[in-house]
Amino acid sequence: MKSHKHLIISGILFTLVLFLWPAFMAASQPEGTFEEQLIWLTDNISLSKIQFFFAFLISPALIYMMIAQLSVSDKDKDILTKFGYLCLAAYLVLNSIAYGSQMIIVPAYIKASLTEQLKVWYM
């Protein structure tokens, strides 16, 4: 695939994720005390998982777009570019751990009724 197609595809993917994530985030934002939020999350766990899934996709979509832009660049691959790729890799791993853990751990704590651990993780 030509590099311009990668730029277009990555831009479209990132834009879709960027628009879908806030929509699901707004729809899955519980209000009230912790107990009321916990009841809401228990009743609407699928919506919460979808919201965290779209948040989880932000990092890969952004990195794909950045790599597509770097591949078009005429600059030589100097030490700063290599350091940039290293930072992108670290960002991907850390962001994936943060959002992936919320997508997995929060529903598991709710299912196991571990409210104290959930309060520490969720709040």
C-alpha positions in Angstrom: 0.0 0.0 0.0 1.3 3.5 -0.8 2.2 5.7 2.1 -0.6 8.2 1.2 -3.2 5.5 1.6 -1.8 4.8 5.1 -2.1 8.4 5.9 -5.7 8.5 4.8 -6.7 5.2 6.5 -4.9 6.2 9.7 -6.6 9.6 9.7 -10.0 8.0 9.2 -9.5 5.4 11.9 -8.2 8.0 14.4 -11.1 10.3 13.6 -13.7 7.5 14.1 -12.2 6.5 17.4 -11.9 10.1 18.5 -15.6 10.7 17.8 -17.0 7.4 19.1 -15.1 7.4 22.4 -16.5 10.6 23.8 -20.0 9.6 22.7 -19.8 6.3 24.6 -18.0 8.1 27.5 -20.9 10.6 27.9 -23.5 7.8 27.7 -21.6 5.6 30.3 -20.8 8.3 32.9 -22.6 7.4 36.1 -23.4 10.1 38.6 -24.1 10.3 42.3 -22.4 8.6 45.3 -20.0 5.7 44.9 -22.8 3.3 45.8 -25.1 4.8 43.1 -22.3 4.6 40.6 -21.7 1.0 41.5 -25.3 0.1 41.0 -25.4 1.9 37.6 -22.1 0.1 36.5 -23.6 -3.2 37.6 -26.7 -2.6 35.5 -24.8 -1.1 32.5 -21.5 -3.0 32.5 -21.6 -3.7 28.7 -21.8 0.1 27.9 -18.9 0.7 30.2 -16.9 -2.0 28.5 -17.6 -0.5 25.1 -16.5 2.9 26.3 -13.2 1.5 27.7 -12.7 -0.5 24.4 -12.9 2.7 22.4 -10.5 4.4 24.9 -8.2 1.4 24.5 -8.2 2.0 20.7 -7.0 5.6 20.9 -3.4 4.6 21.4 -3.1 2.1 18.4 -4.9 4.5 16.1 -2.8 7.5 17.1 0.4 5.5 16.8 -0.6 4.1 13.3 -1.2 7.7 12.2 2.2 8.9 13.6 4.1 6.1 12.0 2.3 6.8 8.7 3.4 10.4 8.9 7.0 9.5 9.9 7.3 7.1 7.0 6.4 9.9 4.5 9.0 12.2 6.1 12.1 12.7 4.0 14.3 13.1 7.0 17.0 10.6 7.6 16.5 8.2 10.5 18.6 10.0 13.0 18.8 9.3 16.8 15.8 11.6 17.6 13.6 9.6 15.2 14.7 6.4 16.8 14.0 7.9 20.2 10.6 8.9 19.0 9.8 5.4 18.0 10.9 4.2 21.4 8.6 6.7 23.1 5.8 5.6 20.8 6.3 2.0 21.9 6.3 2.9 25.6 3.2 5.0 25.1 1.4 2.1 23.4 2.3 -0.3 26.2 1.5 2.0 29.1 -1.8 3.3 27.5 -2.9 -0.3 26.7 -2.2 -1.4 30.2 -4.2 1.5 31.7 -7.3 1.2 29.5 -7.1 -2.6 29.1 -7.0 -3.1 32.8 -10.1 -0.9 33.3 -11.8 -2.9 30.7 -11.0 -6.2 32.4 -10.5 -5.5 36.1 -13.5 -3.2 36.8 -16.0 -5.7 35.5 -14.3 -8.5 37.4 -14.4 -6.6 40.6 -18.1 -5.8 40.1 -18.8 -9.5 39.4 -16.9 -10.6 42.5 -18.5 -7.8 44.7 -15.1 -6.5 45.7 -16.4 -3.0 46.4 -13.3 -1.8 48.4 -10.9 -2.8 45.7 -13.2 -1.3 43.1 -13.4 2.0 45.0 -9.6 2.2 44.9 -9.3 1.2 41.3 -12.4 3.1 39.9 -12.4 6.3 41.9 
